[in-house]
Amino acid sequence: MENTKLSIPNISCGHCVMAIKRELGEMKGISKVEGDPQKKEITVTWEAPASLDKIKSTLKEINYPAAG
Ligand SMILES: [Cu+2]
């Protein structure tokens, strides 16, 4: 089980965090998504078949690309 913190510059409010939680929550292997609208960060708890690449590409698809 991996715990990954990602910086998401496009987060502007709690609704953004909710949208990210909903989308990532549908991915297989993701067990938990937490977000902080103030810090514009999310923390994802995941394991295979999810991967960091898949998480990042999903974030890009929903217009919340991870920084860096
Ligand atoms: Cu928002």
N, CA, C, O and the ligand as a Tripos MOL2 file, in Angstrom:
@<TRIPOS>MOLECULE
protein
  273   271    69     0     0
PROTEIN
NO_CHARGES

@<TRIPOS>ATOM
      1 N           0.8480   -1.2090    0.0000 N.3       1 MET1
      2 CA          0.0000    0.0000    0.0000 C.3       1 MET1
      3 C           0.8720    1.2420    0.0000 C.2       1 MET1
      4 O           1.7460    1.3990    0.8520 O.2       1 MET1
      5 N           0.6300    2.1180   -0.9530 N.am      2 GLU2
      6 CA          1.4080    3.3560   -1.0690 C.3       2 GLU2
      7 C           0.5680    4.5390   -0.6120 C.2       2 GLU2
      8 O          -0.6570    4.5380   -0.7260 O.2       2 GLU2
      9 N           1.2510    5.5370   -0.0960 N.am      3 ASN3
     10 CA          0.6180    6.7670    0.3350 C.3       3 ASN3
     11 C           1.3180    7.9090   -0.3950 C.2       3 ASN3
     12 O           2.4800    8.2060   -0.1170 O.2       3 ASN3
     13 N           0.6120    8.5530   -1.3310 N.am      4 THR4
     14 CA          1.2680    9.5470   -2.1690 C.3       4 THR4
     15 C           0.6030   10.9030   -2.0220 C.2       4 THR4
     16 O          -0.6150   11.0300   -2.1510 O.2       4 THR4
     17 N           1.4180   11.9170   -1.7510 N.am      5 LYS5
     18 CA          0.9040   13.2850   -1.6620 C.3       5 LYS5
     19 C           1.1810   13.9910   -2.9840 C.2       5 LYS5
     20 O           2.3000   13.9560   -3.4970 O.2       5 LYS5
     21 N           0.1470   14.6330   -3.5300 N.am      6 LEU6
     22 CA          0.2920   15.3200   -4.8080 C.3       6 LEU6
     23 C          -0.1740   16.7610   -4.6840 C.2       6 LEU6
     24 O          -1.1770   17.0530   -4.0330 O.2       6 LEU6
     25 N           0.5630   17.6440   -5.3130 N.am      7 SER7
     26 CA          0.1920   19.0480   -5.3580 C.3       7 SER7
     27 C          -0.6490   19.2980   -6.6090 C.2       7 SER7
     28 O          -0.2380   18.9660   -7.7200 O.2       7 SER7
     29 N          -1.8490   19.8960   -6.4140 N.am      8 ILE8
     30 CA         -2.7830   20.1140   -7.5230 C.3       8 ILE8
     31 C          -3.1240   21.6020   -7.5920 C.2       8 ILE8
     32 O          -4.0390   22.0630   -6.9090 O.2       8 ILE8
     33 N          -2.3930   22.3520   -8.4150 N.am      9 PRO9
     34 CA         -2.5910   23.8120   -8.4440 C.3       9 PRO9
     35 C          -4.0100   24.2400   -8.7990 C.2       9 PRO9
     36 O          -4.4510   25.3000   -8.3550 O.2       9 PRO9
     37 N          -4.7420   23.4470   -9.5880 N.am     10 ASN10
     38 CA         -6.0820   23.8440  -10.0190 C.3      10 ASN10
     39 C          -7.1470   23.7300   -8.9370 C.2      10 ASN10
     40 O          -8.2790   24.1600   -9.1570 O.2      10 ASN10
     41 N          -6.8310   23.1750   -7.7930 N.am     11 ILE11
     42 CA         -7.8200   23.1120   -6.7140 C.3      11 ILE11
     43 C          -8.0770   24.5300   -6.2080 C.2      11 ILE11
     44 O          -7.1510   25.2320   -5.8020 O.2      11 ILE11
     45 N          -9.3560   24.9440   -6.2380 N.am     12 SER12
     46 CA         -9.6760   26.2790   -5.7400 C.3      12 SER12
     47 C         -10.6510   26.2600   -4.5730 C.2      12 SER12
     48 O         -10.8040   27.2680   -3.8840 O.2      12 SER12
     49 N         -11.3160   25.1300   -4.3400 N.am     13 CYS13
     50 CA        -12.2740   25.0860   -3.2340 C.3      13 CYS13
     51 C         -12.5700   23.6380   -2.8800 C.2      13 CYS13
     52 O         -12.0470   22.7100   -3.4980 O.2      13 CYS13
     53 N         -13.4190   23.4640   -1.8740 N.am     14 GLY14
     54 CA        -13.7670   22.1220   -1.4210 C.3      14 GLY14
     55 C         -14.4460   21.2810   -2.4870 C.2      14 GLY14
     56 O         -14.3170   20.0570   -2.4940 O.2      14 GLY14
     57 N         -15.1850   21.9510   -3.4060 N.am     15 HIS15
     58 CA        -15.8480   21.1740   -4.4620 C.3      15 HIS15
     59 C         -14.8350   20.5050   -5.3780 C.2      15 HIS15
     60 O         -15.0570   19.3920   -5.8550 O.2      15 HIS15
     61 N         -13.7350   21.1790   -5.6190 N.am     16 CYS16
     62 CA        -12.6730   20.5840   -6.4400 C.3      16 CYS16
     63 C         -12.1690   19.3010   -5.7760 C.2      16 CYS16
     64 O         -11.9800   18.2760   -6.4310 O.2      16 CYS16
     65 N         -11.9560   19.3830   -4.4650 N.am     17 VAL17
     66 CA        -11.4810   18.2100   -3.7340 C.3      17 VAL17
     67 C         -12.5100   17.0850   -3.8320 C.2      17 VAL17
     68 O         -12.1520   15.9210   -4.0090 O.2      17 VAL17
     69 N         -13.7990   17.4460   -3.7140 N.am     18 MET18
     70 CA        -14.8580   16.4290   -3.8110 C.3      18 MET18
     71 C         -14.8570   15.7590   -5.1850 C.2      18 MET18
     72 O         -15.0200   14.5440   -5.2940 O.2      18 MET18
     73 N         -14.6720   16.5700   -6.2360 N.am     19 ALA19
     74 CA        -14.6610   16.0220   -7.6040 C.3      19 ALA19
     75 C         -13.4920   15.0530   -7.7760 C.2      19 ALA19
     76 O         -13.6400   13.9920   -8.3820 O.2      19 ALA19
     77 N         -12.3410   15.4240   -7.2420 N.am     20 ILE20
     78 CA        -11.1620   14.5570   -7.3360 C.3      20 ILE20
     79 C         -11.3970   13.2700   -6.5580 C.2      20 ILE20
     80 O         -11.0790   12.1820   -7.0390 O.2      20 ILE20
     81 N         -11.9510   13.3920   -5.3600 N.am     21 LYS21
     82 CA        -12.2410   12.2060   -4.5470 C.3      21 LYS21
     83 C         -13.1700   11.2510   -5.2700 C.2      21 LYS21
     84 O         -12.9910   10.0330   -5.2360 O.2      21 LYS21
     85 N         -14.1860   11.8400   -5.9370 N.am     22 ARG22
     86 CA        -15.1750   11.0090   -6.6220 C.3      22 ARG22
     87 C         -14.5230   10.2680   -7.7910 C.2      22 ARG22
     88 O         -14.7280    9.0660   -7.9570 O.2      22 ARG22
     89 N         -13.7420   10.9820   -8.5950 N.am     23 GLU23
     90 CA        -13.1310   10.3610   -9.7750 C.3      23 GLU23
     91 C         -12.0840    9.3190   -9.3970 C.2      23 GLU23
     92 O         -12.0970    8.2000   -9.9100 O.2      23 GLU23
     93 N         -11.1830    9.6910   -8.5030 N.am     24 LEU24
     94 CA        -10.1300    8.7390   -8.1180 C.3      24 LEU24
     95 C         -10.7180    7.5640   -7.3440 C.2      24 LEU24
     96 O         -10.2310    6.4360   -7.4280 O.2      24 LEU24
     97 N         -11.7840    7.8550   -6.5850 N.am     25 GLY25
     98 CA        -12.4170    6.7970   -5.7890 C.3      25 GLY25
     99 C         -12.9860    5.6740   -6.6320 C.2      25 GLY25
    100 O         -13.1970    4.5630   -6.1440 O.2      25 GLY25
    101 N         -13.2400    5.9740   -7.9270 N.am     26 GLU26
    102 CA        -13.7800    4.9410   -8.8140 C.3      26 GLU26
    103 C         -12.6870    4.0460   -9.3820 C.2      26 GLU26
    104 O         -12.9860    3.0250  -10.0010 O.2      26 GLU26
    105 N         -11.4220    4.4160   -9.1810 N.am     27 MET27
    106 CA        -10.3320    3.6200   -9.7410 C.3      27 MET27
    107 C         -10.0470    2.4050   -8.8630 C.2      27 MET27
    108 O         -10.0300    2.4870   -7.6350 O.2      27 MET27
    109 N          -9.8240    1.2830   -9.5300 N.am     28 LYS28
    110 CA         -9.4720    0.0520   -8.8090 C.3      28 LYS28
    111 C          -8.1290    0.2330   -8.1090 C.2      28 LYS28
    112 O          -7.1790    0.7520   -8.6960 O.2      28 LYS28
    113 N          -8.0590   -0.1940   -6.8590 N.am     29 GLY29
    114 CA         -6.7970   -0.1350   -6.1300 C.3      29 GLY29
    115 C          -6.6620    1.0800   -5.2380 C.2      29 GLY29
    116 O          -5.7770    1.1380   -4.3840 O.2      29 GLY29
    117 N          -7.5470    2.0620   -5.4360 N.am     30 ILE30
    118 CA         -7.4700    3.2620   -4.5990 C.3      30 ILE30
    119 C          -8.4060    3.1110   -3.4120 C.2      30 ILE30
    120 O          -9.6160    2.9470   -3.5740 O.2      30 ILE30
    121 N          -7.8300    3.1690   -2.2140 N.am     31 SER31
    122 CA         -8.6640    2.9390   -1.0390 C.3      31 SER31
    123 C          -9.0250    4.2160   -0.3030 C.2      31 SER31
    124 O         -10.0030    4.2510    0.4440 O.2      31 SER31
    125 N          -8.2330    5.2750   -0.5130 N.am     32 LYS32
    126 CA         -8.5230    6.4920    0.2350 C.3      32 LYS32
    127 C          -7.9750    7.7140   -0.4970 C.2      32 LYS32
    128 O          -6.8660    7.6880   -1.0300 O.2      32 LYS32
    129 N          -8.7720    8.7840   -0.5150 N.am     33 VAL33
    130 CA         -8.3190   10.0490   -1.0840 C.3      33 VAL33
    131 C          -8.6710   11.1550   -0.0910 C.2      33 VAL33
    132 O          -9.8340   11.3310    0.2730 O.2      33 VAL33
    133 N          -7.6710   11.8830    0.3320 N.am     34 GLU34
    134 CA         -7.9210   13.0210    1.2020 C.3      34 GLU34
    135 C          -7.3940   14.2740    0.5220 C.2      34 GLU34
    136 O          -6.4060   14.2190   -0.2100 O.2      34 GLU34
    137 N          -8.0540   15.4070    0.7640 N.am     35 GLY35
    138 CA         -7.6200   16.6270    0.1020 C.3      35 GLY35
    139 C          -7.6930   17.8230    1.0160 C.2      35 GLY35
    140 O          -8.5020   17.8790    1.9430 O.2      35 GLY35
    141 N          -6.8270   18.7820    0.7360 N.am     36 ASP36
    142 CA         -6.8100   20.0280    1.5000 C.3      36 ASP36
    143 C          -6.8770   21.2010    0.5170 C.2      36 ASP36
    144 O          -5.8850   21.5180   -0.1390 O.2      36 ASP36
    145 N          -8.0640   21.8550    0.4130 N.am     37 PRO37
    146 CA         -8.2080   22.9440   -0.5540 C.3      37 PRO37
    147 C          -7.2770   24.1210   -0.2640 C.2      37 PRO37
    148 O          -6.8560   24.8090   -1.1940 O.2      37 PRO37
    149 N          -6.9470   24.3660    0.9990 N.am     38 GLN38
    150 CA         -6.0340   25.4710    1.3210 C.3      38 GLN38
    151 C          -4.6340   25.2170    0.7740 C.2      38 GLN38
    152 O          -4.0320   26.0850    0.1430 O.2      38 GLN38
    153 N          -4.1350   24.0280    1.0250 N.am     39 LYS39
    154 CA         -2.7800   23.6920    0.5690 C.3      39 LYS39
    155 C          -2.7520   23.2610   -0.8910 C.2      39 LYS39
    156 O          -1.6750   23.1320   -1.4720 O.2      39 LYS39
    157 N          -3.9300   23.0330   -1.5010 N.am     40 LYS40
    158 CA         -4.0430   22.5090   -2.8650 C.3      40 LYS40
    159 C          -3.2720   21.1900   -3.0030 C.2      40 LYS40
    160 O          -2.4780   20.9940   -3.9230 O.2      40 LYS40
    161 N          -3.5430   20.3070   -2.0530 N.am     41 GLU41
    162 CA         -2.8730   19.0080   -2.0310 C.3      41 GLU41
    163 C          -3.8910   17.8940   -1.8490 C.2      41 GLU41
    164 O          -4.9270   18.0710   -1.2080 O.2      41 GLU41
    165 N          -3.5710   16.7430   -2.4280 N.am     42 ILE42
    166 CA         -4.3410   15.5520   -2.1190 C.3      42 ILE42
    167 C          -3.3770   14.4480   -1.6690 C.2      42 ILE42
    168 O          -2.2100   14.4240   -2.0600 O.2      42 ILE42
    169 N          -3.8870   13.5490   -0.8500 N.am     43 THR43
    170 CA         -3.1120   12.3850   -0.4420 C.3      43 THR43
    171 C          -3.9060   11.1510   -0.8430 C.2      43 THR43
    172 O          -5.0610   10.9860   -0.4500 O.2      43 THR43
    173 N          -3.2770   10.2930   -1.6230 N.am     44 VAL44
    174 CA         -3.9450    9.1160   -2.1680 C.3      44 VAL44
    175 C          -3.3240    7.8570   -1.5740 C.2      44 VAL44
    176 O          -2.1050    7.6860   -1.5950 O.2      44 VAL44
    177 N          -4.1660    6.9860   -1.0480 N.am     45 THR45
    178 CA         -3.7080    5.6840   -0.5800 C.3      45 THR45
    179 C          -4.1120    4.6530   -1.6230 C.2      45 THR45
    180 O          -5.2890    4.5140   -1.9520 O.2      45 THR45
    181 N          -3.1160    3.9300   -2.1390 N.am     46 TRP46
    182 CA         -3.4020    3.0680   -3.2930 C.3      46 TRP46
    183 C          -2.4830    1.8540   -3.3090 C.2      46 TRP46
    184 O          -1.4560    1.8120   -2.6320 O.2      46 TRP46
    185 N          -2.8840    0.8780   -4.0990 N.am     47 GLU47
    186 CA         -2.0450   -0.2980   -4.3600 C.3      47 GLU47
    187 C          -2.4180   -0.8190   -5.7420 C.2      47 GLU47
    188 O          -3.4060   -0.3730   -6.3250 O.2      47 GLU47
    189 N          -1.6380   -1.7580   -6.2720 N.am     48 ALA48
    190 CA         -1.9310   -2.3270   -7.5840 C.3      48 ALA48
    191 C          -3.3560   -2.8670   -7.5840 C.2      48 ALA48
    192 O          -3.8050   -3.3800   -6.5590 O.2      48 ALA48
    193 N          -4.0940   -2.7670   -8.7110 N.am     49 PRO49
    194 CA         -3.6530   -2.3690  -10.0540 C.3      49 PRO49
    195 C          -3.5530   -0.8510  -10.2840 C.2      49 PRO49
    196 O          -3.2410   -0.4350  -11.4000 O.2      49 PRO49
    197 N          -3.7990   -0.0370   -9.3010 N.am     50 ALA50
    198 CA         -3.5690    1.4010   -9.5000 C.3      50 ALA50
    199 C          -2.0660    1.6570   -9.5700 C.2      50 ALA50
    200 O          -1.2630    0.8540   -9.0940 O.2      50 ALA50
    201 N          -1.7040    2.7800  -10.1680 N.am     51 SER51
    202 CA         -0.2990    3.1670  -10.2230 C.3      51 SER51
    203 C          -0.2310    4.6870  -10.2300 C.2      51 SER51
    204 O          -1.2210    5.3630  -10.5110 O.2      51 SER51
    205 N           0.9200    5.2050   -9.9240 N.am     52 LEU52
    206 CA          1.0810    6.6580   -9.9130 C.3      52 LEU52
    207 C           0.7990    7.2400  -11.3000 C.2      52 LEU52
    208 O           0.2020    8.3100  -11.4210 O.2      52 LEU52
    209 N           1.2350    6.5270  -12.3480 N.am     53 ASP53
    210 CA          0.9640    6.9790  -13.7170 C.3      53 ASP53
    211 C          -0.5360    7.0730  -13.9900 C.2      53 ASP53
    212 O          -1.0130    8.0570  -14.5560 O.2      53 ASP53
    213 N          -1.2760    6.0330  -13.5810 N.am     54 LYS54
    214 CA         -2.7270    6.0310  -13.8200 C.3      54 LYS54
    215 C          -3.4080    7.1400  -13.0290 C.2      54 LYS54
    216 O          -4.3150    7.8040  -13.5300 O.2      54 LYS54
    217 N          -2.9650    7.3330  -11.7990 N.am     55 ILE55
    218 CA         -3.5390    8.3960  -10.9690 C.3      55 ILE55
    219 C          -3.2970    9.7490  -11.6280 C.2      55 ILE55
    220 O          -4.2110   10.5670  -11.7360 O.2      55 ILE55
    221 N          -2.0720    9.9790  -12.0630 N.am     56 LYS56
    222 CA         -1.7420   11.2620  -12.6770 C.3      56 LYS56
    223 C          -2.4800   11.4670  -13.9960 C.2      56 LYS56
    224 O          -2.9020   12.5840  -14.2960 O.2      56 LYS56
    225 N          -2.6430   10.4160  -14.7840 N.am     57 SER57
    226 CA         -3.3310   10.6160  -16.0610 C.3      57 SER57
    227 C          -4.8220   10.8590  -15.8420 C.2      57 SER57
    228 O          -5.4430   11.6120  -16.5930 O.2      57 SER57
    229 N          -5.3970   10.2280  -14.8220 N.am     58 THR58
    230 CA         -6.8020   10.5080  -14.5010 C.3      58 THR58
    231 C          -6.9660   11.9480  -14.0250 C.2      58 THR58
    232 O          -7.9220   12.6230  -14.4070 O.2      58 THR58
    233 N          -6.0540   12.4130  -13.2080 N.am     59 LEU59
    234 CA         -6.1120   13.8030  -12.7340 C.3      59 LEU59
    235 C          -6.0240   14.7770  -13.9080 C.2      59 LEU59
    236 O          -6.7070   15.8010  -13.9300 O.2      59 LEU59
    237 N          -5.1840   14.4500  -14.8710 N.am     60 LYS60
    238 CA         -5.0450   15.2950  -16.0500 C.3      60 LYS60
    239 C          -6.3430   15.3150  -16.8390 C.2      60 LYS60
    240 O          -6.7820   16.3710  -17.2960 O.2      60 LYS60
    241 N          -6.9680   14.1310  -17.0030 N.am     61 GLU61
    242 CA         -8.2310   14.0160  -17.7560 C.3      61 GLU61
    243 C          -9.3360   14.8800  -17.1530 C.2      61 GLU61
    244 O         -10.1450   15.4460  -17.8880 O.2      61 GLU61
    245 N          -9.3790   14.9870  -15.8430 N.am     62 ILE62
    246 CA        -10.4580   15.7530  -15.2070 C.3      62 ILE62
    247 C         -10.0160   17.1960  -14.9350 C.2      62 ILE62
    248 O         -10.6700   17.9280  -14.1930 O.2      62 ILE62
    249 N          -8.9140   17.5820  -15.5400 N.am     63 ASN63
    250 CA         -8.4340   18.9680  -15.4810 C.3      63 ASN63
    251 C          -7.8990   19.3920  -14.1130 C.2      63 ASN63
    252 O          -7.9490   20.5670  -13.7500 O.2      63 ASN63
    253 N          -7.3930   18.4250  -13.3700 N.am     64 TYR64
    254 CA         -6.6730   18.7370  -12.1390 C.3      64 TYR64
    255 C          -5.2940   18.0900  -12.1730 C.2      64 TYR64
    256 O          -4.9840   17.2380  -11.3410 O.2      64 TYR64
    257 N          -4.4550   18.4990  -13.1470 N.am     65 PRO65
    258 CA         -3.1460   17.8450  -13.2620 C.3      65 PRO65
    259 C          -2.2770   18.0980  -12.0290 C.2      65 PRO65
    260 O          -2.3140   19.1760  -11.4350 O.2      65 PRO65
    261 N          -1.5010   17.0870  -11.6620 N.am     66 ALA66
    262 CA         -0.5710   17.2190  -10.5510 C.3      66 ALA66
    263 C           0.6340   18.0320  -10.9930 C.2      66 ALA66
    264 O           1.0910   17.9170  -12.1300 O.2      66 ALA66
    265 N           1.1430   18.8570  -10.0810 N.am     67 ALA67
    266 CA          2.3310   19.6390  -10.3870 C.3      67 ALA67
    267 C           3.5810   18.7660  -10.2590 C.2      67 ALA67
    268 O           3.6210   17.8390   -9.4500 O.2      67 ALA67
    269 N           4.5790   19.0670  -11.0500 N.am     68 GLY68
    270 CA          5.8650   18.3920  -10.9290 C.3      68 GLY68
    271 C           5.9720   17.0270  -11.5580 C.2      68 GLY68
    272 O           7.0280   16.3990  -11.4950 O.2      68 GLY68
    273 CU        -13.5310   24.1660   -6.5710 Cu       69 CU69
@<TRIPOS>BOND
     1     1     2 1
     2     2     3 1
     3     3     4 2
     4     3     5 am
     5     5     6 1
     6     6     7 1
     7     7     8 2
     8     7     9 am
     9     9    10 1
    10    10    11 1
    11    11    12 2
    12    11    13 am
    13    13    14 1
    14    14    15 1
    15    15    16 2
    16    15    17 am
    17    17    18 1
    18    18    19 1
    19    19    20 2
    20    19    21 am
    21    21    22 1
    22    22    23 1
    23    23    24 2
    24    23    25 am
    25    25    26 1
    26    26    27 1
    27    27    28 2
    28    27    29 am
    29    29    30 1
    30    30    31 1
    31    31    32 2
    32    31    33 am
    33    33    34 1
    34    34    35 1
    35    35    36 2
    36    35    37 am
    37    37    38 1
    38    38    39 1
    39    39    40 2
    40    39    41 am
    41    41    42 1
    42    42    43 1
    43    43    44 2
    44    43    45 am
    45    45    46 1
    46    46    47 1
    47    47    48 2
    48    47    49 am
    49    49    50 1
    50    50    51 1
    51    51    52 2
    52    51    53 am
    53    53    54 1
    54    54    55 1
    55    55    56 2
    56    55    57 am
    57    57    58 1
    58    58    59 1
    59    59    60 2
    60    59    61 am
    61    61    62 1
    62    62    63 1
    63    63    64 2
    64    63    65 am
    65    65    66 1
    66    66    67 1
    67    67    68 2
    68    67    69 am
    69    69    70 1
    70    70    71 1
    71    71    72 2
    72    71    73 am
    73    73    74 1
    74    74    75 1
    75    75    76 2
    76    75    77 am
    77    77    78 1
    78    78    79 1
    79    79    80 2
    80    79    81 am
    81    81    82 1
    82    82    83 1
    83    83    84 2
    84    83    85 am
    85    85    86 1
    86    86    87 1
    87    87    88 2
    88    87    89 am
    89    89    90 1
    90    90    91 1
    91    91    92 2
    92    91    93 am
    93    93    94 1
    94    94    95 1
    95    95    96 2
    96    95    97 am
    97    97    98 1
    98    98    99 1
    99    99   100 2
   100    99   101 am
   101   101   102 1
   102   102   103 1
   103   103   104 2
   104   103   105 am
   105   105   106 1
   106   106   107 1
   107   107   108 2
   108   107   109 am
   109   109   110 1
   110   110   111 1
   111   111   112 2
   112   111   113 am
   113   113   114 1
   114   114   115 1
   115   115   116 2
   116   115   117 am
   117   117   118 1
   118   118   119 1
   119   119   120 2
   120   119   121 am
   121   121   122 1
   122   122   123 1
   123   123   124 2
   124   123   125 am
   125   125   126 1
   126   126   127 1
   127   127   128 2
   128   127   129 am
   129   129   130 1
   130   130   131 1
   131   131   132 2
   132   131   133 am
   133   133   134 1
   134   134   135 1
   135   135   136 2
   136   135   137 am
   137   137   138 1
   138   138   139 1
   139   139   140 2
   140   139   141 am
   141   141   142 1
   142   142   143 1
   143   143   144 2
   144   143   145 am
   145   145   146 1
   146   146   147 1
   147   147   148 2
   148   147   149 am
   149   149   150 1
   150   150   151 1
   151   151   152 2
   152   151   153 am
   153   153   154 1
   154   154   155 1
   155   155   156 2
   156   155   157 am
   157   157   158 1
   158   158   159 1
   159   159   160 2
   160   159   161 am
   161   161   162 1
   162   162   163 1
   163   163   164 2
   164   163   165 am
   165   165   166 1
   166   166   167 1
   167   167   168 2
   168   167   169 am
   169   169   170 1
   170   170   171 1
   171   171   172 2
   172   171   173 am
   173   173   174 1
   174   174   175 1
   175   175   176 2
   176   175   177 am
   177   177   178 1
   178   178   179 1
   179   179   180 2
   180   179   181 am
   181   181   182 1
   182   182   183 1
   183   183   184 2
   184   183   185 am
   185   185   186 1
   186   186   187 1
   187   187   188 2
   188   187   189 am
   189   189   190 1
   190   190   191 1
   191   191   192 2
   192   191   193 am
   193   193   194 1
   194   194   195 1
   195   195   196 2
   196   195   197 am
   197   197   198 1
   198   198   199 1
   199   199   200 2
   200   199   201 am
   201   201   202 1
   202   202   203 1
   203   203   204 2
   204   203   205 am
   205   205   206 1
   206   206   207 1
   207   207   208 2
   208   207   209 am
   209   209   210 1
   210   210   211 1
   211   211   212 2
   212   211   213 am
   213   213   214 1
   214   214   215 1
   215   215   216 2
   216   215   217 am
   217   217   218 1
   218   218   219 1
   219   219   220 2
   220   219   221 am
   221   221   222 1
   222   222   223 1
   223   223   224 2
   224   223   225 am
   225   225   226 1
   226   226   227 1
   227   227   228 2
   228   227   229 am
   229   229   230 1
   230   230   231 1
   231   231   232 2
   232   231   233 am
   233   233   234 1
   234   234   235 1
   235   235   236 2
   236   235   237 am
   237   237   238 1
   238   238   239 1
   239   239   240 2
   240   239   241 am
   241   241   242 1
   242   242   243 1
   243   243   244 2
   244   243   245 am
   245   245   246 1
   246   246   247 1
   247   247   248 2
   248   247   249 am
   249   249   250 1
   250   250   251 1
   251   251   252 2
   252   251   253 am
   253   253   254 1
   254   254   255 1
   255   255   256 2
   256   255   257 am
   257   257   258 1
   258   258   259 1
   259   259   260 2
   260   259   261 am
   261   261   262 1
   262   262   263 1
   263   263   264 2
   264   263   265 am
   265   265   266 1
   266   266   267 1
   267   267   268 2
   268   267   269 am
   269   269   270 1
   270   270   271 1
   271   271   272 2
@<TRIPOS>SUBSTRUCTURE
     1 MET1         2 RESIDUE 1 A MET
     2 GLU2         6 RESIDUE 1 A GLU
     3 ASN3        10 RESIDUE 1 A ASN
     4 THR4        14 RESIDUE 1 A THR
     5 LYS5        18 RESIDUE 1 A LYS
     6 LEU6        22 RESIDUE 1 A LEU
     7 SER7        26 RESIDUE 1 A SER
     8 ILE8        30 RESIDUE 1 A ILE
     9 PRO9        34 RESIDUE 1 A PRO
    10 ASN10       38 RESIDUE 1 A ASN
    11 ILE11       42 RESIDUE 1 A ILE
    12 SER12       46 RESIDUE 1 A SER
    13 CYS13       50 RESIDUE 1 A CYS
    14 GLY14       54 RESIDUE 1 A GLY
    15 HIS15       58 RESIDUE 1 A HIS
    16 CYS16       62 RESIDUE 1 A CYS
    17 VAL17       66 RESIDUE 1 A VAL
    18 MET18       70 RESIDUE 1 A MET
    19 ALA19       74 RESIDUE 1 A ALA
    20 ILE20       78 RESIDUE 1 A ILE
    21 LYS21       82 RESIDUE 1 A LYS
    22 ARG22       86 RESIDUE 1 A ARG
    23 GLU23       90 RESIDUE 1 A GLU
    24 LEU24       94 RESIDUE 1 A LEU
    25 GLY25       98 RESIDUE 1 A GLY
    26 GLU26      102 RESIDUE 1 A GLU
    27 MET27      106 RESIDUE 1 A MET
    28 LYS28      110 RESIDUE 1 A LYS
    29 GLY29      114 RESIDUE 1 A GLY
    30 ILE30      118 RESIDUE 1 A ILE
    31 SER31      122 RESIDUE 1 A SER
    32 LYS32      126 RESIDUE 1 A LYS
    33 VAL33      130 RESIDUE 1 A VAL
    34 GLU34      134 RESIDUE 1 A GLU
    35 GLY35      138 RESIDUE 1 A GLY
    36 ASP36      142 RESIDUE 1 A ASP
    37 PRO37      146 RESIDUE 1 A PRO
    38 GLN38      150 RESIDUE 1 A GLN
    39 LYS39      154 RESIDUE 1 A LYS
    40 LYS40      158 RESIDUE 1 A LYS
    41 GLU41      162 RESIDUE 1 A GLU
    42 ILE42      166 RESIDUE 1 A ILE
    43 THR43      170 RESIDUE 1 A THR
    44 VAL44      174 RESIDUE 1 A VAL
    45 THR45      178 RESIDUE 1 A THR
    46 TRP46      182 RESIDUE 1 A TRP
    47 GLU47      186 RESIDUE 1 A GLU
    48 ALA48      190 RESIDUE 1 A ALA
    49 PRO49      194 RESIDUE 1 A PRO
    50 ALA50      198 RESIDUE 1 A ALA
    51 SER51      202 RESIDUE 1 A SER
    52 LEU52      206 RESIDUE 1 A LEU
    53 ASP53      210 RESIDUE 1 A ASP
    54 LYS54      214 RESIDUE 1 A LYS
    55 ILE55      218 RESIDUE 1 A ILE
    56 LYS56      222 RESIDUE 1 A LYS
    57 SER57      226 RESIDUE 1 A SER
    58 THR58      230 RESIDUE 1 A THR
    59 LEU59      234 RESIDUE 1 A LEU
    60 LYS60      238 RESIDUE 1 A LYS
    61 GLU61      242 RESIDUE 1 A GLU
    62 ILE62      246 RESIDUE 1 A ILE
    63 ASN63      250 RESIDUE 1 A ASN
    64 TYR64      254 RESIDUE 1 A TYR
    65 PRO65      258 RESIDUE 1 A PRO
    66 ALA66      262 RESIDUE 1 A ALA
    67 ALA67      266 RESIDUE 1 A ALA
    68 GLY68      270 RESIDUE 1 A GLY
    69 CU69       273 GROUP 0 **** ****
